[in-house]
């Protein structure tokens, strides 16, 4: 048997995660599944540093196993970031432009919202600082002073 030792070994993903990647790939118009996977891992890592408590547990339970592992592998930050600071932090970590990182965030959050459902996303948005609603494709509603 001939094998190529230089070929990267790719661990197969579960069907649910493959479907999530396809949704992100479609929503984000990414050319490859690998590019969609990069976006998912980047954004879910960042989200894992922001979401805490029951919302974190409930979100992980809704996501495919591979995505839940990425989310829960992160230690939550002690100071939550606004939505814009979240995007800037992700861009700084990867060296990508703010526009690309904003696009990645919206594409992944769209898929996350589909898995989590409206009620859980609303709970998460109530927990997070301002700016995340727009990233999830929702209006940013504020109460009158």
C-alpha positions in Angstrom: 0.0 0.0 0.0 1.4 3.4 -1.0 0.7 6.3 1.3 1.6 9.9 1.2 3.1 10.9 4.6 3.0 14.5 3.7 -0.7 14.6 3.2 -2.4 16.3 6.2 -4.6 14.0 8.3 -8.0 15.5 8.5 -10.3 14.2 11.2 -13.8 13.7 9.9 -16.5 15.9 11.3 -19.9 14.8 12.4 -22.8 15.3 10.1 -24.3 18.2 12.2 -21.1 20.1 12.1 -20.7 19.5 8.3 -24.2 21.0 7.9 -23.3 24.0 10.0 -20.2 24.5 7.9 -22.3 24.4 4.7 -24.7 26.9 6.2 -21.8 29.3 7.1 -20.2 28.7 3.7 -23.4 29.6 2.0 -24.3 32.6 4.2 -20.7 33.9 4.0 -20.2 33.1 0.3 -16.9 31.4 1.3 -15.1 29.6 -1.6 -14.3 26.5 0.5 -15.5 24.5 3.5 -12.1 25.0 5.1 -12.5 28.8 4.9 -16.0 28.5 6.6 -14.4 26.2 9.3 -11.8 28.9 10.0 -14.5 31.5 10.4 -16.6 29.2 12.7 -13.6 28.4 14.9 -12.5 32.1 15.2 -15.9 33.5 16.0 -17.0 30.7 18.3 -13.7 31.0 20.2 -14.5 34.7 20.6 -18.1 34.1 21.7 -16.9 31.6 24.2 -14.9 34.3 25.8 -18.0 36.4 26.2 -21.0 34.2 27.0 -21.3 32.9 30.6 -23.7 31.0 32.9 -26.8 29.2 31.8 -26.7 30.9 28.4 -23.3 29.4 27.7 -24.4 25.9 28.7 -27.6 26.2 26.8 -25.9 27.5 23.7 -23.3 24.7 23.8 -26.1 22.1 24.1 -27.7 23.5 20.9 -24.6 23.4 18.7 -23.0 20.5 16.9 -20.4 18.8 19.1 -17.4 20.2 17.3 -18.8 23.8 17.5 -19.7 23.3 21.2 -16.2 22.2 22.0 -14.7 25.3 20.4 -17.1 27.5 22.3 -16.6 25.9 25.7 -12.8 25.5 25.4 -12.5 29.3 26.1 -12.3 30.9 29.5 -14.7 33.8 29.7 -13.1 37.3 29.8 -13.5 39.2 33.1 -14.5 42.3 31.2 -17.1 41.7 28.5 -16.5 43.5 25.2 -19.0 45.5 23.2 -19.9 44.1 19.8 -17.5 46.4 18.0 -14.7 45.6 20.5 -15.4 41.9 19.9 -14.9 42.3 16.1 -11.8 44.4 16.7 -10.4 41.8 19.1 -10.9 39.0 16.6 -9.3 41.0 13.8 -6.3 41.7 16.0 -5.9 38.0 16.8 -5.9 37.0 13.1 -4.5 40.0 11.3 -7.6 40.2 9.1 -9.3 43.4 8.2 -12.2 44.7 10.3 -14.5 44.3 7.3 -13.6 40.7 6.8 -13.9 39.9 10.5 -17.3 41.6 10.7 -18.4 39.5 7.7 -17.1 36.3 9.3 -18.9 37.2 12.6 -22.2 37.9 10.9 -22.0 34.7 8.8 -21.2 32.5 11.8 -23.7 34.2 14.1 -26.4 33.6 11.5 -25.8 29.9 11.8 -25.5 30.0 15.5 -28.9 31.8 15.7 -30.5 29.0 13.5 -29.3 26.4 16.0 -30.0 28.3 19.2 -33.4 29.7 18.3 -34.8 33.1 19.0 -35.4 32.8 22.7 -31.9 31.7 23.6 -30.4 34.4 21.3 -32.5 37.0 23.1 -31.3 35.8 26.5 -27.7 35.9 25.3 -28.1 39.4 23.9 -29.5 40.6 27.3 -26.3 39.2 28.9 -23.9 40.8 26.5 -22.9 44.5 26.2 -24.3 46.6 23.3 -23.5 45.9 19.7 -24.1 42.2 19.5 -27.7 42.4 18.2 -26.5 43.8 14.9 -23.9 41.1 14.6 -26.8 38.6 15.0 -28.8 40.4 12.3 -31.2 42.0 14.8 -32.1 45.6 15.5 -30.2 47.1 18.5 -33.1 48.1 20.7 -32.4 50.4 23.6 -34.8 51.6 26.4 -35.5 55.3 26.8 -33.7 57.0 29.6 
